[in-house]
Amino acid sequence: MPDSGVFHWGELAAQTRAGYTERAAAVSRLVRPVLPNGAEDFLAEQRLLVVGAQGEDGRLWASLFAGPRGFVSALDDESVLVRARLAADDPAEPMTRRPGRLGLLAIDLQTRIRLRVNGTSTPLPGGLLLAVEQSFPNCPKYIQRRSAAEPDDAGAGEPGPGAGAAVSALTGTMRELVAHADTFFVASASAAGDPDVSHRGGNPGFVEVLSPTRLRWPDYVGNSMLMTLGNMIENPRAGLTFVDWASGSTLQLTGRAEVRWPEGAGAATSGPRLVEFEVEAAVHRPGALALRWSPPSLSRFNPPLAA
């Protein structure tokens, strides 16, 4: 059985349902209460940092910090310093400006390397300090390769103008962004309120827009720990962020997720897992990121879309 000190009951249930119990136990050693070797150099090179947080109303939001190299750093193997702030119209901003628990994802789209770091945050005048409680690398599967374009490096990381108004259903512009996305980020949290934020990628169109308030995507085979699905079993609230990489616009959604498991004999390993997401609020922020990105080189691991 996996180490119960690493996985909570929702993760254990997801691993059992998927037939991943032994595989999850084997990779659980990667999850540590300190940063892994090499994290200091990796973090110092990053321009993008994803954050997931749960508000006092229980809603989860995902967002992105962006800045010049060095804006995020490891002070030691137990703490991460972020020298950036989210814009005032960002729905995740209040959670980063008070003490609390945050999930962070440092992701390098050029090298396709990512590192998840979860812990307790202390706000600072120009950013925040995260005390590391859980850290682990993820494989490069399903990450589309992109390089950052720098029309004005000095302004990178400064929030652009954003609409910032929450609506209860996706507009046509929002639905178009989701329907053509090859990447998004998902924030989830355990029943105890411990947040985590992860990457999801696939060929454009892998996220289906079922209606203005409902999305669906396949949960592809990954590291076998099923931490996001395990959180959703314990706590259905989730937050998604989609990015228009060419314009820097972001679409942030909060709502509730439900895991759809395959049915029938042998389904645990043979059929696709699906996640359906009910939108409760959506915030579109044009030009929210000053960084711009090249067109993607799609991952060779992306499964073909169903006909």
Secondary structure, 3 states (H helix, E strand, C coil): CCCCCCCCHHHHHHHHHHCCHHHHHHHHHHCECCCCCCHHHHHHCCCEEEEEEECCCCCEEEEEEECCCCCEEEEECCEEEECCCCCCCCCCHHHHCCCEEEEEEEEECCCCEEEEEEEEEEEECCEEEEEEEEEEEECCCCCCECCEECCCHHHCCCCCCCCCCEECCCCHHHHHHHHCCCEEEEEEECCCCCEEEEEEECCCCCCEEEECCEEEEEECCCCCCCHHHHHHHHCCEEEEEEEECCCCEEEEEEEEEEEECCCCCCHHHHCCEEEEEEEEEEEEECCCCCCEECCCECCCCCCCCCC
